Amino acid sequence: ARGTAGYFRAMASEATAKGLGIVSDVTGRGDGLGMNLAGGAAEVQAQALEYDLPPAEVAEAARGTIAFFSEVRAEGLGIVSEFTGRGDGLAMALAGGAAEVQA
């Protein structure tokens, strides 16, 4: 799932995030993962309007908690990053999420 389809989804997600001002502190590029962990572009925009916050703040608030649970879920399925040794929530998400991977 990390192959071609995942790459193009990641590029589109990165562009959408950058358009919303959700940018990675590390790379300076659009933070598609942060946006998607917050529920995707539409959810981020809706919450930003409701709470009168910049979309980047909405994404940042969601990222910590959801990323942690995603990491734990991936580790429980044996989907572990070669680099960190921790659960690879991104790989699991790109494959369609925990239920899709298990199915």
N, C-alpha and C positions, 0 to 999 in steps of 0.2 A: 504493500500500500504506500510505502514511502517513495515509490518509483515515479514514473512520469505523471500520473494523475495527481498524486500527492504534491508534486512539484508545482504543477499549474494551479492547483487549489491554493497552495501556499503563496504563490506570486499574486494571485487575485486578492487574497485575504490581506496581504501586505499592503497592496495599493489602496484597498478600501480603508484600512486602519490609518494609513498616512493621511488620507483625505479627511479623516475625522480628527486628526491631530494626536492620534495614539501612536507615539513613536518610541522605539527602543532607546534607552539611555546608552546602551552598549554599542549598537550599530548605527544609530541615527536613522534607521529605516523604519517603515511602518511595522508595528508590533501586532501582526495578525493573531498570534497566539494569545496575547493579552486581551485582544478584542473578543476572540471566540470564547475564551474562558469566562468572559463577562456575559455571554449569551448571544454573541454575534452583533453585527452592525445595527440591526433594527432595535434590538433590546438596549444596546448602549445609547442609541439616540433617544429612545423613549425615556429611559431613566435620566438622561442628561436634561431633557426638557422638564420632566416632572420635578426633579430636585434642583434645577437651575445650577447645574454643575457642568464643567467642561467634560466632553466624552473621555478624555484621557484620565480624569480623576475617577470616573465611574469604572473604567477598565482596571485601574490600579487597585481600587478597593476590592474588586471581585477576584483579582488575580491570586493573591496570597492564599486565601482560604480554599478556593476551588482547585488551584494547582496542587496543593497539598493532598487533597482527597483523590485527585486524579493520579498522582504519583503512588499513593498507597494502593489504589485499586489495580493499577498496572503491575506493581510489584507482586500483589497477590496472585495475578495471572501468570507470573513468570516473565513479564515483559520488562526487561531491565536494561538500562543504558550501559553500553560497553565503557563509556567514559566516566560516569559518576558511580556506577554500581547501584544506583537507586532506580525506582520504578520509572519507566519511560512513558509518561502520560501523553506526550505528543505523538509517539508512534501508535499508541492505542487509539487516540482520537482520529488520526489520519486513516486508520483502518476501519473507522465507523463507530468507535466506542466499545465499551466493555461487552455489551450484550451481542453486538455484531461479531466481535472477535470470538466470543465463546460459541456462538451458533456456527 
